[in-house]
Amino acid sequence: MLLQTTWLRKLASCTLTGAMVLGAALSEASIFNGSTYAPMITAGALPDSPSAHEDANTPSSAFSGVVSINIRYDTQSYICSGALVGKRSVVSAGHCVDTDGNGTVINLSKPGSDVRVVFNSNGSGNAVMTATAVSMEPHYKGFGNCPAGVSAFCVNDDLAVITLGANAPASAKIYKVAANPVTSGTHIIMAGYGTSGDGVNGYTVAPRFFVKRSGENYIDLFDGNDEQNFAGPHEVYYADFDGGGKNTYCTLYGACSPSLPNNRESGIGGGDSGGPSFVEMYGELMLVANNTFSGTLPGQVPGTFGTIFGGMILGSYTDYLLGATGNQIQLVPEPGSIALFGIALMLLALRCRTRRAS
């Protein structure tokens, strides 16, 4: 289902998922309708809790390649999340490395500016590595800033690649990127270092560089390419935090994906920006999206049941990812197979229409 983003301007207060380190203040200034931008991986109602979602930070963890990121510039310090996709390449969110809210990427040569990646794959603070280069998806011009002629609230293209000065620790898993089309009802597994809490009380736990959490959800809705006025392939996914009798996208738009058990259903929060959403393919976790924003509808408390979140579908940005990593990422299926897969889907759709017509 294609979701036109004009609803977001009318109904939701949207927040980016990066967070300032000190005091867990939000990482971005207000850009839209006077609302504040910020997001986390949340727990359900009791007896579930944020601590129950913490990862062990060991080499055997499926999330050993999920990193925290410290971005520093102009005497400010922020926390975001990311995923290792090559020996020296980390995928994160564009707004994490945007210094002015208009798509200006951090200048690493400026005194006091740097990006540090924290690997927690072999105990707390296993390795802290400094970036030598940072790339931002070229169409990203700041959260909420749309292409000329588009009168909607755009969250598209919020993607960055961070290049390390040396190889990542061998204990950190390198993730393949799932590049096949994504449909409503796709089950995702999320991980990140952001703000946490629970679906009843909202955000109550500050982000930390050495504590990552995981949770699950289902994708409900999509936005297409904002440069094509939201036509074309899916670039943005949306999901809701079901629980307490609330299933927002089912109620509002009839997008009724399954709800997970209380101890698995999760949302995201401040500091989770750039963190991964995985799908299970061929017996392993593969990176299908990066998580970049959360939001509330009128009357909702941030982080509680019924709130919403989403991120970028990476299969729509494979050209950028290949270029920014020097072709070091592994796409599944391979690019040639993606085209064949698309043709197969087209033939199947034609076959189904023929059956219905007969």
Secondary structure by P-SEA (a helix, b strand, c coil): cccccccccccccccccbbbccccccccccccccccccccccccccccccccccccccccccccccbbbbbbcccccccbbbbbccccbbbbbccccccccccccccccccccbbbbbbcccccccbbbbbccccccccccccccccccccccccccccbbbbbcccccccbbbbbbbcccccccbbbbbbbccbbbcccccccbbbbccbbbbbbbbbccccccccccccccccbbbbbbcccccccccccccccccccccccccccccccccbbbbbbcccbbbbcbbbccccccccccccccccccccccccccaaaaaaaacccccccccaaaaaaaaaaaaaaaaaaaaaaac
